[in-house]
């Protein structure tokens, strides 16, 4: 079993839709959780960290469920500009910049 | 705003050739790392460094060497290129506080 698993999609949604991605992980020692956004042929960029209490940044909401070992990302009121690949990433301990990534979920938002 | 700079951006190698992917950061970050990204595989850690003179292996280190003689630079060496090393390579850096990892723009390597 992969340490981190994501549904690769693709997810095709109309503008204005709400879409949610899940990411499951197998290592209960994981301590830090992130969502990254990656545009085509570009580097990943941090979208948001994920905290146990859940956190929100504008139209984006991230949740962590330690008991079931998954994190989620909810995007409300989707924009064309949200089209990208969304990668979940996990770190253990101090991390030192060492992350384990999921394979990414492709999102396409269409008019 | 340089951030993390990788060179070259594109490279074609023949099997058996060696080369070095360069990575430099100007943010005085202690931690640097190299990842490779293959289709459907996400990013996988090759090597990382927690400071000048200190390096360690990641998930997929075979066929690669690194060194960290300065805080700024973290080159990745391919010793004898193989077609399985065809990939996109990302260098990244991070300070010891905070969660944000900064990635370079990537190096597209093809081994024929």
Backbone of each chain as ProteinMPNN parsed JSONL, in Angstrom:
{"seq_chain_A": "XXXXXXXXXXXXXXXXXXXXXXXXXXXXXXXXXXXXXXXXXXXXXXXXXXXXXXXXXXXXXXXXXXXXXXXXXXXXXXXXXXXXXXXXXXXXXXXXXXXXXXXXXXXXXXX", "coords_chain_A": {"N_chain_A": [[0.849, -1.196, 0.0], [0.559, 2.217, -0.855], [2.18, 4.946, 0.805], [0.908, 7.38, 0.81], [-2.133, 8.203, -0.617], [-4.035, 9.378, -3.32], [-6.99, 10.175, -5.119], [-6.584, 10.203, -8.482], [-8.203, 11.495, -10.273], [-9.283, 12.594, -13.538], [-10.968, 15.484, -12.186], [-13.669, 17.084, -13.459], [-15.277, 20.03, -13.43], [-17.954, 22.481, -13.426], [-17.672, 26.071, -13.553], [-18.13, 27.714, -10.457], [-18.911, 25.524, -9.053], [-18.716, 23.294, -6.2], [-16.039, 21.422, -5.03], [-14.411, 18.522, -3.785], [-11.481, 17.001, -2.478], [-9.866, 14.066, -1.376], [-7.275, 12.643, 0.653], [-5.572, 9.895, 1.63], [-3.576, 8.434, 4.209], [-1.03, 6.205, 5.391], [0.843, 6.079, 7.428], [0.814, 6.5, 10.723], [2.49, 8.075, 12.179], [2.817, 10.444, 10.925], [3.024, 13.95, 11.051], [2.772, 16.517, 10.071], [0.887, 18.245, 7.648], [-0.056, 19.014, 4.337], [-1.414, 20.885, 1.578], [-0.573, 21.201, -1.766], [-0.418, 23.122, -4.755], [-0.084, 22.553, -8.191], [0.694, 23.826, -11.234], [0.526, 23.166, -14.784], [3.54, 21.889, -15.915], [5.001, 23.331, -14.086], [6.502, 24.283, -10.909], [5.578, 22.791, -7.722], [3.49, 24.618, -5.471], [2.947, 25.85, -2.22], [-0.284, 25.556, -1.052], [-1.912, 25.439, 1.252], [-1.359, 24.769, 4.736], [-2.436, 22.05, 6.798], [-4.425, 21.781, 9.578], [-5.271, 20.22, 12.724], [-7.648, 21.186, 13.733], [-8.925, 22.018, 11.532], [-8.886, 24.302, 8.808], [-9.312, 27.401, 7.059], [-9.062, 29.228, 4.053], [-10.097, 31.733, 2.436], [-11.823, 30.623, -0.316], [-11.077, 28.06, 0.098], [-10.962, 25.151, 2.069], [-9.448, 23.16, 4.467], [-9.192, 19.971, 5.976], [-8.367, 17.723, 8.634], [-8.361, 14.386, 9.54], [-7.398, 12.496, 11.923], [-8.044, 10.067, 13.111], [-9.183, 8.494, 11.109], [-7.23, 8.767, 9.314], [-6.937, 10.634, 7.098], [-6.743, 13.498, 4.934], [-8.446, 16.383, 3.733], [-9.501, 18.535, 1.056], [-11.463, 21.237, 0.303], [-12.955, 23.037, -2.209], [-14.708, 25.875, -2.809], [-17.109, 27.54, -4.926], [-15.827, 27.331, -7.521], [-13.262, 28.526, -9.697], [-12.124, 29.282, -13.033], [-9.41, 29.589, -12.925], [-8.657, 27.87, -10.938], [-8.036, 25.485, -12.016], [-5.786, 22.903, -12.033], [-3.214, 20.721, -10.737], [-3.606, 19.11, -7.677], [-1.761, 18.432, -4.902], [-1.339, 16.371, -2.123], [0.638, 16.389, 0.845], [2.821, 14.99, 3.274], [4.555, 15.217, 6.375], [7.024, 14.028, 8.713], [7.818, 14.356, 12.101], [10.389, 16.688, 12.562], [10.784, 17.041, 9.94], [12.612, 18.454, 8.191], [12.235, 19.495, 5.684], [11.564, 17.279, 4.309], [9.236, 15.64, 2.594], [6.449, 13.485, 1.999], [4.71, 12.813, -0.836], [1.435, 12.662, -2.292], [0.1, 11.294, -5.373], [-1.221, 13.224, -6.715], [-4.118, 15.109, -7.703], [-6.006, 15.831, -10.482], [-7.603, 18.746, -11.442], [-10.022, 20.202, -13.432], [-11.626, 23.091, -14.269], [-14.41, 24.176, -15.953], [-16.015, 26.507, -18.242]], "CA_chain_A": [[0.0, 0.0, 0.0], [1.32, 3.454, -0.892], [2.105, 5.694, 2.055], [-0.067, 8.452, 0.609], [-2.926, 7.904, -1.805], [-5.022, 10.35, -3.764], [-7.733, 9.869, -6.33], [-5.933, 11.055, -9.485], [-9.188, 12.187, -11.104], [-9.464, 14.03, -13.344], [-12.241, 16.055, -11.797], [-14.093, 18.138, -14.377], [-16.417, 20.684, -12.791], [-18.268, 23.805, -13.995], [-17.425, 27.236, -12.711], [-19.1, 27.897, -9.387], [-19.156, 24.272, -8.339], [-17.913, 22.924, -5.032], [-15.359, 20.14, -5.283], [-13.629, 18.076, -2.631], [-10.486, 15.957, -2.695], [-9.375, 13.393, -0.184], [-5.942, 12.062, 0.597], [-5.419, 8.986, 2.764], [-2.187, 8.11, 4.508], [-0.926, 4.961, 6.146], [1.777, 6.198, 8.53], [0.197, 7.274, 11.793], [3.494, 8.981, 12.747], [2.808, 11.711, 10.183], [2.71, 15.028, 11.98], [2.461, 17.759, 9.383], [0.071, 17.938, 6.477], [-0.105, 20.175, 3.453], [-1.903, 20.816, 0.204], [0.185, 21.969, -2.738], [-1.001, 23.289, -6.075], [0.928, 22.511, -9.235], [0.23, 24.115, -12.589], [1.164, 22.334, -15.796], [4.957, 22.126, -16.189], [5.514, 24.282, -13.111], [6.824, 23.688, -9.631], [4.501, 22.827, -6.721], [3.488, 25.764, -4.562], [2.129, 25.572, -1.047], [-1.616, 26.151, -1.029], [-2.2, 25.637, 2.659], [-1.091, 23.73, 5.714], [-3.671, 21.465, 7.316], [-4.349, 21.657, 11.025], [-6.247, 19.279, 13.285], [-8.925, 21.86, 13.955], [-9.433, 22.463, 10.24], [-8.565, 25.699, 8.542], [-9.958, 27.956, 5.877], [-8.394, 30.36, 3.428], [-10.984, 32.153, 1.355], [-12.712, 29.578, -0.837], [-10.447, 26.765, 0.349], [-11.042, 24.634, 3.431], [-8.71, 21.911, 4.65], [-9.545, 19.237, 7.184], [-7.537, 16.576, 8.973], [-9.014, 13.381, 10.371], [-6.316, 11.592, 12.343], [-8.58, 8.733, 13.441], [-9.36, 7.77, 9.853], [-5.993, 8.991, 8.567], [-7.062, 11.298, 5.799], [-6.93, 14.938, 4.882], [-9.338, 16.755, 2.643], [-9.474, 19.91, 0.565], [-12.736, 21.64, -0.283], [-12.889, 24.293, -2.963], [-16.045, 26.398, -3.082], [-17.231, 28.553, -5.981], [-14.652, 27.091, -8.361], [-12.9, 29.464, -10.764], [-11.315, 28.701, -14.112], [-8.008, 29.646, -12.494], [-8.38, 26.786, -9.993], [-7.605, 24.31, -12.777], [-4.399, 22.587, -11.667], [-3.08, 19.46, -10.001], [-3.525, 19.347, -6.243], [-0.948, 17.393, -4.277], [-1.234, 16.362, -0.669], [1.998, 16.074, 1.279], [2.908, 14.708, 4.696], [5.885, 15.222, 6.954], [7.142, 13.383, 10.027], [8.727, 15.018, 13.008], [10.856, 17.998, 12.149], [10.661, 17.053, 8.477], [13.787, 18.946, 7.469], [11.899, 19.678, 4.281], [11.321, 15.969, 3.705], [7.811, 15.376, 2.513], [5.945, 12.38, 1.182], [3.63, 13.373, -1.643], [0.52, 11.851, -3.063], [0.349, 11.387, -6.813], [-1.871, 14.405, -7.261], [-5.47, 15.047, -8.264], [-6.145, 16.831, -11.541], [-8.875, 19.458, -11.462], [-10.301, 21.095, -14.556], [-12.843, 23.867, -14.116], [-14.798, 24.635, -17.298], [-17.042, 27.568, -18.218]], "C_chain_A": [[0.882, 1.242, 0.0], [1.131, 4.2, 0.416], [1.063, 6.81, 1.976], [-0.823, 8.169, -0.682], [-3.947, 9.0, -2.064], [-5.759, 9.786, -4.962], [-7.179, 10.775, -7.432], [-6.896, 11.847, -10.353], [-9.082, 11.742, -12.552], [-10.883, 14.39, -12.888], [-12.539, 17.192, -12.776], [-15.356, 18.763, -13.811], [-16.69, 22.013, -13.474], [-17.878, 24.895, -13.015], [-18.523, 27.356, -11.665], [-19.376, 26.651, -8.575], [-18.296, 24.164, -7.091], [-17.32, 21.551, -5.29], [-14.492, 19.808, -4.076], [-12.686, 16.952, -3.023], [-10.122, 15.352, -1.353], [-7.997, 12.82, -0.429], [-5.811, 11.173, 1.828], [-3.947, 8.657, 2.969], [-2.141, 6.918, 5.458], [-0.032, 5.075, 7.381], [1.211, 7.098, 9.615], [1.183, 8.226, 12.463], [3.55, 10.31, 12.018], [2.317, 12.822, 11.096], [2.358, 16.341, 11.309], [1.844, 17.421, 8.031], [-0.12, 19.196, 5.653], [-0.874, 19.848, 2.182], [-1.056, 21.745, -0.653], [-0.632, 22.047, -4.032], [0.136, 23.277, -7.085], [0.271, 22.767, -10.584], [1.075, 23.324, -13.578], [2.601, 22.798, -16.055], [5.552, 23.214, -15.283], [5.849, 23.552, -11.819], [5.613, 23.706, -8.698], [4.634, 24.077, -5.858], [2.53, 25.478, -3.417], [0.803, 26.305, -1.148], [-2.02, 26.438, 0.414], [-1.716, 24.473, 3.495], [-2.441, 23.235, 6.241], [-3.507, 21.222, 8.802], [-5.48, 20.781, 11.54], [-7.626, 19.902, 13.432], [-9.586, 22.26, 12.645], [-9.086, 23.919, 10.029], [-9.09, 26.119, 7.182], [-9.14, 29.127, 5.365], [-9.222, 30.767, 2.222], [-11.918, 31.026, 0.939], [-12.211, 28.168, -0.533], [-10.548, 26.39, 1.824], [-10.317, 23.303, 3.491], [-9.094, 21.284, 5.977], [-8.573, 18.073, 7.377], [-8.337, 15.644, 9.867], [-7.962, 12.335, 10.729], [-6.834, 10.181, 12.595], [-8.705, 7.886, 12.181], [-8.187, 7.959, 8.907], [-6.259, 9.497, 7.162], [-7.11, 12.799, 6.002], [-7.793, 15.256, 3.673], [-9.137, 18.217, 2.279], [-10.8, 20.184, -0.122], [-12.541, 22.97, -0.978], [-14.319, 24.709, -3.286], [-15.987, 27.402, -4.226], [-16.027, 28.484, -6.93], [-14.495, 28.136, -9.461], [-12.104, 28.722, -11.839], [-9.857, 28.597, -13.682], [-7.656, 28.585, -11.451], [-7.921, 25.513, -10.701], [-6.12, 24.068, -12.551], [-4.384, 21.163, -11.12], [-2.871, 19.794, -8.54], [-2.848, 18.143, -5.586], [-1.071, 17.488, -2.77], [0.181, 15.928, -0.301], [2.021, 15.937, 2.797], [4.356, 14.771, 5.14], [5.862, 14.539, 8.311], [8.126, 14.172, 10.857], [9.107, 16.39, 12.509], [10.907, 18.138, 10.638], [11.942, 17.404, 7.741], [13.483, 19.199, 6.007], [11.7, 18.367, 3.569], [9.83, 15.695, 3.74], [7.541, 14.134, 1.685], [4.706, 12.887, 0.481], [2.697, 12.291, -2.16], [0.773, 12.079, -4.542], [-0.362, 12.561, -7.467], [-3.245, 14.121, -7.825], [-5.609, 16.178, -9.267], [-7.547, 17.423, -11.495], [-8.947, 20.332, -12.706], [-11.634, 21.766, -14.301], [-13.186, 24.449, -15.486], [-15.924, 25.662, -17.209], [-18.451, 26.994, -18.204]], "O_chain_A": [[1.844, 1.32, 0.764], [0.083, 4.112, 1.057], [0.416, 7.136, 2.972], [-0.212, 7.923, -1.723], [-4.625, 9.479, -1.154], [-5.201, 9.004, -5.731], [-7.29, 11.996, -7.329], [-6.488, 12.753, -11.08], [-8.805, 10.565, -12.782], [-11.849, 13.683, -13.175], [-11.76, 18.137, -12.903], [-16.392, 18.104, -13.72], [-15.78, 22.619, -14.039], [-17.77, 24.666, -11.81], [-19.698, 27.129, -11.953], [-20.008, 26.719, -7.521], [-17.284, 24.851, -6.948], [-18.018, 20.631, -5.716], [-13.921, 20.69, -3.435], [-13.043, 16.066, -3.798], [-10.077, 16.038, -0.332], [-7.606, 12.548, -1.565], [-5.928, 11.657, 2.954], [-3.172, 8.609, 2.015], [-3.076, 6.662, 6.216], [-0.137, 4.252, 8.291], [1.136, 8.315, 9.446], [0.773, 9.094, 13.234], [4.261, 11.218, 12.449], [1.333, 12.665, 11.819], [1.711, 17.193, 11.918], [2.223, 16.454, 7.371], [-0.317, 20.289, 6.184], [-0.969, 18.692, 1.77], [-0.849, 22.912, -0.319], [-1.422, 21.158, -4.347], [1.179, 23.898, -6.877], [-0.6, 22.013, -11.016], [2.178, 22.875, -13.265], [2.837, 23.963, -16.376], [6.484, 23.92, -15.669], [5.531, 22.375, -11.648], [4.72, 24.538, -8.859], [5.738, 24.53, -5.556], [1.443, 24.934, -3.618], [0.767, 27.525, -1.31], [-2.42, 27.554, 0.746], [-1.666, 23.335, 3.029], [-3.453, 23.928, 6.136], [-2.574, 20.546, 9.237], [-6.51, 20.619, 10.885], [-8.645, 19.229, 13.274], [-10.698, 22.789, 12.652], [-9.005, 24.685, 10.989], [-9.283, 25.3, 6.284], [-8.598, 29.914, 6.141], [-9.069, 30.22, 1.13], [-12.707, 30.534, 1.745], [-12.871, 27.189, -0.881], [-10.261, 27.197, 2.708], [-10.547, 22.423, 2.662], [-9.295, 21.978, 6.974], [-8.036, 17.52, 6.417], [-8.928, 16.086, 10.853], [-7.675, 11.422, 9.956], [-6.134, 9.206, 12.322], [-8.373, 6.701, 12.187], [-8.155, 7.376, 7.823], [-5.864, 8.88, 6.172], [-7.462, 13.3, 7.069], [-7.855, 14.487, 2.714], [-8.669, 19.022, 3.083], [-11.208, 19.449, -1.021], [-12.018, 23.918, -0.392], [-15.05, 23.98, -3.957], [-14.956, 28.031, -4.466], [-15.307, 29.467, -7.108], [-15.472, 28.569, -10.072], [-11.499, 27.681, -11.584], [-9.159, 27.644, -14.03], [-6.484, 28.416, -11.114], [-7.468, 24.57, -10.053], [-5.293, 24.93, -12.846], [-5.416, 20.495, -11.054], [-2.06, 20.656, -8.199], [-3.302, 17.005, -5.701], [-0.923, 18.568, -2.199], [0.833, 15.194, -1.043], [1.336, 16.668, 3.512], [5.267, 14.426, 4.389], [4.827, 14.474, 8.974], [9.161, 14.607, 10.354], [8.252, 17.166, 12.083], [11.059, 19.244, 10.12], [12.317, 16.732, 6.78], [14.382, 19.127, 5.17], [11.67, 18.334, 2.339], [9.242, 15.538, 4.81], [8.308, 13.784, 0.788], [3.76, 13.34, 1.125], [3.109, 11.162, -2.43], [1.559, 12.946, -4.923], [-0.131, 12.857, -8.639], [-3.508, 13.042, -8.356], [-5.362, 17.34, -8.946], [-8.545, 16.701, -11.508], [-8.033, 21.107, -12.989], [-12.654, 21.096, -14.137], [-12.367, 25.129, -16.104], [-16.685, 25.69, -16.242], [-19.424, 27.747, -18.184]]}, "seq_chain_B": "XXXXXXXXXXXXXXXXXXXXXXXXXXXXXXXXXXXXXXXXXXXXXXXXXXXXXXXXXXXXXXXXXXXXXXXXXXXXXXXXXXXXXXXXXXXXXXXXXXXXXXXXXXXXXXXX", "coords_chain_B": {"N_chain_B": [[13.671, 38.635, -7.356], [15.172, 35.859, -6.613], [15.098, 33.316, -5.184], [14.855, 29.872, -5.338], [17.02, 28.522, -7.572], [17.403, 26.607, -10.435], [19.511, 24.866, -12.679], [20.485, 22.91, -15.563], [17.447, 23.873, -17.334], [16.385, 22.179, -19.224], [17.565, 19.056, -20.435], [19.181, 16.644, -22.409], [20.469, 13.463, -22.236], [22.8, 10.865, -23.014], [22.623, 7.357, -22.433], [24.65, 6.282, -19.787], [26.195, 8.564, -19.654], [27.41, 11.202, -17.512], [26.242, 13.831, -15.391], [25.603, 17.03, -13.834], [23.062, 18.471, -11.984], [22.367, 21.72, -11.164], [21.687, 23.594, -8.196], [20.711, 26.429, -6.485], [20.12, 28.572, -3.719], [19.027, 31.679, -2.406], [18.134, 32.425, 0.064], [19.192, 31.858, 2.455], [18.541, 29.413, 3.6], [18.482, 26.571, 5.723], [17.769, 23.943, 5.15], [17.819, 21.795, 2.402], [16.701, 20.034, -0.509], [16.266, 17.375, -2.916], [13.916, 16.339, -5.293], [12.287, 13.962, -7.414], [9.92, 13.822, -10.065], [7.635, 11.792, -11.496], [5.301, 10.698, -14.014], [2.134, 10.128, -12.614], [3.209, 9.426, -10.178], [3.667, 11.274, -8.199], [5.826, 13.397, -6.179], [9.05, 12.294, -5.327], [11.455, 11.867, -2.804], [14.901, 12.333, -3.224], [17.564, 13.005, -2.222], [18.598, 14.78, 0.715], [19.526, 17.691, 2.686], [20.567, 19.007, 5.768], [22.139, 21.09, 6.351], [25.224, 22.855, 5.639], [27.706, 20.613, 4.654], [26.359, 18.367, 5.513], [24.543, 15.647, 4.492], [21.93, 13.398, 3.435], [20.245, 10.32, 2.58], [17.25, 10.015, 0.678], [14.122, 8.703, -0.353], [14.574, 7.538, -2.887], [17.505, 7.157, -3.639], [19.403, 5.862, -5.251], [21.87, 5.902, -7.765], [22.373, 8.554, -7.74], [24.31, 11.307, -6.533], [25.062, 13.69, -3.954], [26.264, 16.809, -2.632], [27.081, 19.244, -0.144], [28.599, 21.877, 0.088], [28.402, 24.544, 0.625], [26.029, 26.791, 2.185], [24.333, 27.801, 0.264], [24.343, 26.221, -2.093], [23.407, 23.146, -3.694], [24.149, 20.707, -5.398], [23.094, 18.086, -7.649], [24.238, 15.027, -8.672], [24.311, 12.902, -11.418], [25.554, 9.803, -11.872], [25.965, 7.774, -13.796], [24.039, 7.927, -16.283], [20.761, 6.578, -16.719], [17.981, 5.314, -18.648], [15.81, 5.09, -16.889], [16.077, 7.233, -15.267], [15.001, 9.343, -16.519], [13.074, 12.102, -16.028], [11.376, 14.703, -14.152], [13.091, 17.005, -12.266], [13.124, 18.47, -9.109], [14.451, 20.936, -7.08], [14.521, 21.972, -3.677], [14.026, 24.2, -0.903], [14.113, 25.13, 2.589], [13.527, 26.916, 5.559], [14.542, 26.488, 9.028], [12.466, 27.063, 10.64], [8.93, 27.43, 10.405], [6.678, 26.296, 7.792], [6.822, 26.387, 5.043], [7.937, 25.123, 2.022], [10.127, 25.908, -0.526], [10.182, 25.573, -3.937], [12.347, 25.035, -6.751], [12.153, 25.823, -10.298], [12.255, 23.503, -11.708], [13.9, 20.839, -13.486], [14.013, 19.389, -16.579], [14.793, 16.262, -17.525], [15.952, 14.048, -19.952], [16.874, 10.793, -20.706], [18.442, 8.993, -23.129]], "CA_chain_B": [[13.449, 37.607, -6.331], [15.701, 34.637, -7.197], [14.546, 32.144, -4.529], [15.579, 28.645, -5.648], [17.362, 28.537, -8.991], [17.911, 25.337, -10.95], [20.007, 24.805, -14.053], [19.735, 23.5, -16.667], [16.004, 23.625, -17.319], [16.172, 21.003, -20.07], [18.799, 18.356, -20.767], [19.098, 15.296, -22.975], [21.696, 12.726, -21.993], [22.87, 9.494, -23.501], [22.838, 6.366, -21.388], [26.035, 6.16, -19.358], [26.818, 9.864, -19.414], [27.212, 11.794, -16.187], [25.987, 15.27, -15.405], [25.233, 17.634, -12.558], [21.997, 19.469, -11.936], [22.747, 22.726, -10.189], [20.629, 24.219, -7.411], [21.195, 27.481, -5.596], [19.079, 29.38, -3.09], [19.579, 32.918, -1.836], [17.303, 32.768, 1.213], [19.923, 31.408, 3.635], [17.818, 28.297, 4.193], [19.325, 25.475, 6.187], [17.381, 22.651, 4.595], [17.643, 21.698, 0.952], [16.361, 18.666, -0.909], [16.006, 17.086, -4.319], [12.823, 15.415, -5.579], [11.974, 13.687, -8.811], [8.495, 13.655, -10.301], [7.305, 10.973, -12.661], [3.846, 10.665, -14.219], [1.362, 9.238, -11.747], [3.975, 8.982, -9.0], [3.922, 12.343, -7.24], [7.231, 13.733, -6.002], [9.765, 11.377, -4.438], [12.669, 12.482, -2.277], [16.13, 11.651, -3.636], [18.532, 13.297, -1.166], [18.333, 16.036, 1.396], [20.62, 18.223, 3.482], [20.097, 19.863, 6.86], [23.088, 22.178, 6.506], [26.483, 22.664, 4.918], [28.492, 19.459, 5.073], [25.506, 17.281, 6.011], [23.558, 15.168, 3.526], [21.407, 12.066, 3.739], [19.459, 9.745, 1.5], [15.806, 10.008, 0.742], [13.397, 7.478, -0.731], [15.089, 6.956, -4.131], [18.828, 7.764, -3.815], [20.343, 5.1, -6.075], [22.242, 6.514, -9.036], [22.548, 9.99, -7.532], [25.147, 11.787, -5.439], [24.925, 15.102, -3.624], [27.196, 17.388, -1.676], [26.605, 20.564, 0.313], [29.805, 22.56, 0.571], [27.982, 25.862, 1.096], [24.605, 26.872, 2.49], [23.571, 28.209, -0.913], [24.364, 25.316, -3.247], [23.127, 21.735, -3.426], [24.122, 20.052, -6.717], [22.726, 16.676, -7.759], [25.047, 14.394, -9.713], [23.952, 11.602, -11.972], [26.868, 9.195, -12.068], [25.939, 7.067, -15.078], [22.606, 8.097, -16.547], [19.98, 5.461, -17.239], [16.659, 5.766, -19.095], [14.895, 5.167, -15.739], [16.266, 8.528, -14.623], [14.219, 10.34, -17.241], [12.142, 12.605, -15.033], [11.482, 16.124, -13.824], [13.78, 17.105, -10.985], [12.868, 19.711, -8.381], [15.221, 21.267, -5.892], [13.671, 22.709, -2.745], [14.702, 24.647, 0.311], [13.22, 25.45, 3.698], [14.198, 27.361, 6.771], [14.268, 25.532, 10.099], [11.191, 27.413, 11.259], [7.939, 27.607, 9.345], [6.33, 25.096, 7.033], [6.834, 26.557, 3.591], [9.054, 24.628, 1.223], [10.208, 26.636, -1.781], [10.707, 24.729, -5.008], [12.831, 25.607, -7.993], [11.226, 25.679, -11.415], [12.343, 22.161, -12.257], [14.824, 20.495, -14.571], [13.459, 18.272, -17.349], [15.905, 15.435, -17.984], [15.636, 12.873, -20.762], [18.034, 9.926, -20.941], [18.116, 8.153, -24.301]], "C_chain_B": [[13.904, 36.261, -6.867], [15.068, 33.419, -6.534], [15.433, 30.939, -4.755], [15.785, 28.592, -7.163], [17.976, 27.214, -9.403], [18.413, 25.523, -12.373], [20.578, 23.417, -14.322], [18.25, 23.228, -16.538], [15.664, 22.38, -18.146], [17.526, 20.381, -20.41], [18.473, 16.993, -21.364], [20.459, 14.643, -22.801], [21.64, 11.384, -22.702], [23.119, 8.566, -22.325], [24.331, 6.254, -21.085], [26.738, 7.479, -19.122], [26.564, 10.321, -17.984], [26.922, 13.279, -16.363], [25.598, 15.73, -14.005], [24.107, 18.629, -12.769], [22.353, 20.447, -10.813], [21.52, 23.279, -9.475], [21.253, 25.236, -6.481], [20.016, 28.224, -5.011], [19.736, 30.564, -2.381], [18.809, 33.371, -0.605], [17.954, 32.345, 2.529], [19.19, 30.279, 4.371], [18.767, 27.168, 4.573], [19.033, 24.183, 5.413], [17.204, 22.744, 3.091], [17.401, 20.245, 0.579], [16.169, 18.595, -2.415], [14.884, 16.053, -4.413], [12.827, 15.123, -7.075], [10.475, 13.437, -8.926], [8.288, 12.914, -11.597], [5.791, 10.911, -12.802], [3.177, 9.666, -13.297], [2.047, 8.843, -10.454], [4.094, 10.061, -7.933], [5.406, 12.658, -7.183], [7.853, 12.751, -5.02], [11.116, 11.977, -4.074], [13.891, 11.666, -2.666], [17.184, 11.777, -2.53], [18.122, 14.598, -0.491], [19.536, 16.439, 2.238], [20.057, 19.15, 4.551], [21.081, 21.006, 7.135], [24.361, 21.868, 5.748], [27.252, 21.498, 5.514], [27.691, 18.256, 5.51], [24.489, 16.903, 4.945], [23.082, 13.787, 3.956], [20.505, 11.624, 2.603], [17.978, 9.885, 1.758], [15.26, 8.664, 0.319], [14.033, 6.768, -1.917], [16.484, 7.482, -4.455], [19.737, 7.091, -4.841], [20.579, 5.776, -7.422], [22.507, 8.003, -8.94], [23.514, 10.258, -6.372], [24.863, 13.257, -5.196], [26.073, 15.514, -2.716], [26.647, 18.757, -1.283], [27.799, 21.279, 0.936], [29.489, 23.97, 1.073], [26.494, 25.816, 1.435], [23.777, 27.072, 1.233], [23.379, 27.113, -1.952], [24.155, 23.864, -2.856], [23.023, 21.007, -4.772], [23.769, 18.574, -6.619], [23.48, 16.068, -8.93], [24.449, 13.055, -10.119], [25.255, 10.941, -12.423], [26.986, 8.515, -13.424], [24.474, 6.978, -15.482], [21.978, 6.849, -17.166], [18.62, 5.98, -17.687], [15.648, 5.897, -17.945], [15.033, 6.483, -14.977], [15.65, 9.678, -15.427], [13.096, 10.808, -16.328], [12.221, 14.125, -14.997], [12.057, 16.207, -12.421], [13.516, 18.475, -10.373], [13.802, 19.805, -7.185], [14.332, 22.1, -4.985], [14.492, 23.152, -1.552], [13.678, 25.099, 1.335], [14.054, 25.961, 4.858], [13.828, 26.419, 7.916], [13.007, 25.886, 10.884], [10.183, 27.651, 10.134], [7.782, 26.359, 8.517], [6.575, 25.211, 5.544], [8.11, 26.027, 2.979], [9.0, 25.355, -0.114], [10.867, 25.744, -2.823], [11.312, 25.574, -6.119], [11.868, 25.284, -9.111], [11.309, 24.325, -12.1], [13.367, 22.037, -13.367], [14.281, 19.249, -15.261], [14.625, 17.49, -17.949], [15.383, 14.235, -18.765], [16.919, 12.088, -20.991], [17.664, 8.954, -22.055], [19.148, 7.024, -24.457]], "O_chain_B": [[13.118, 35.568, -7.514], [14.544, 32.556, -7.238], [16.616, 30.958, -4.415], [14.823, 28.615, -7.93], [18.946, 26.752, -8.803], [17.813, 26.247, -13.168], [21.11, 22.793, -13.404], [17.843, 22.421, -15.702], [14.757, 21.625, -17.796], [18.506, 21.089, -20.644], [17.595, 16.282, -20.875], [21.482, 15.213, -23.18], [20.564, 10.841, -22.956], [23.75, 8.949, -21.34], [25.161, 6.146, -21.988], [27.774, 7.516, -18.458], [25.618, 9.876, -17.334], [27.309, 13.894, -17.356], [25.307, 14.925, -13.12], [24.189, 19.514, -13.621], [22.604, 20.05, -9.674], [20.45, 23.416, -10.069], [22.213, 24.936, -5.771], [19.029, 28.483, -5.7], [20.836, 30.463, -1.839], [18.821, 34.552, -0.26], [17.344, 32.459, 3.592], [19.217, 30.202, 5.599], [19.715, 26.852, 3.853], [19.946, 23.432, 5.069], [16.538, 23.642, 2.575], [17.849, 19.334, 1.276], [15.943, 19.6, -3.089], [14.892, 15.036, -3.718], [13.3, 15.92, -7.885], [9.845, 12.911, -8.009], [8.715, 13.36, -12.663], [5.072, 11.057, -11.813], [3.589, 8.51, -13.205], [1.528, 8.013, -9.708], [4.589, 9.775, -6.843], [6.164, 12.228, -8.053], [7.25, 12.417, -4.0], [11.823, 12.521, -4.922], [13.923, 10.452, -2.464], [17.636, 10.775, -1.975], [17.39, 15.408, -1.06], [20.444, 15.642, 2.473], [19.183, 19.972, 4.278], [20.871, 21.798, 8.054], [24.555, 20.75, 5.27], [27.427, 21.41, 6.729], [28.268, 17.222, 5.848], [23.672, 17.728, 4.537], [23.742, 13.099, 4.735], [20.062, 12.426, 1.781], [17.517, 9.875, 2.899], [15.853, 7.621, 0.592], [14.041, 5.538, -1.968], [16.647, 8.188, -5.45], [20.735, 7.678, -5.26], [19.643, 6.166, -8.121], [22.83, 8.647, -9.938], [23.531, 9.537, -5.375], [24.473, 13.984, -6.109], [26.755, 14.681, -2.12], [25.846, 19.348, -2.007], [27.977, 21.281, 2.155], [30.247, 24.523, 1.87], [25.786, 24.901, 1.016], [22.654, 26.577, 1.137], [22.35, 27.081, -2.627], [24.654, 23.404, -1.829], [21.917, 20.722, -5.232], [24.1, 17.901, -5.643], [23.37, 16.548, -10.059], [24.131, 12.206, -9.286], [25.969, 11.481, -13.268], [27.993, 8.666, -14.117], [23.76, 6.064, -15.072], [22.572, 6.171, -18.005], [18.147, 6.988, -17.161], [14.735, 6.719, -18.016], [14.194, 6.807, -14.137], [15.77, 10.844, -15.048], [12.261, 10.01, -15.903], [13.013, 14.745, -15.705], [11.565, 15.557, -11.499], [13.664, 19.504, -11.032], [13.921, 18.873, -6.389], [13.482, 22.851, -5.464], [15.521, 22.557, -1.231], [12.535, 25.409, 1.002], [15.162, 25.481, 5.099], [12.892, 25.63, 7.783], [12.538, 25.093, 11.7], [10.565, 28.035, 9.029], [8.637, 25.474, 8.53], [6.536, 24.199, 4.844], [9.215, 26.419, 3.356], [7.952, 25.409, -0.758], [11.965, 25.228, -2.616], [10.854, 26.683, -6.395], [10.889, 24.565, -8.914], [10.507, 24.034, -12.987], [13.66, 22.993, -14.086], [14.108, 18.201, -14.64], [15.357, 18.011, -18.791], [14.5, 13.509, -18.31], [17.93, 12.646, -21.418], [16.702, 8.194, -21.942], [19.046, 6.216, -25.38]]}, "name": "protein", "num_of_chains": 2, "seq": "XXXXXXXXXXXXXXXXXXXXXXXXXXXXXXXXXXXXXXXXXXXXXXXXXXXXXXXXXXXXXXXXXXXXXXXXXXXXXXXXXXXXXXXXXXXXXXXXXXXXXXXXXXXXXXXXXXXXXXXXXXXXXXXXXXXXXXXXXXXXXXXXXXXXXXXXXXXXXXXXXXXXXXXXXXXXXXXXXXXXXXXXXXXXXXXXXXXXXXXXXXXXXXXXXXXXXXXXXXXXXXX"}
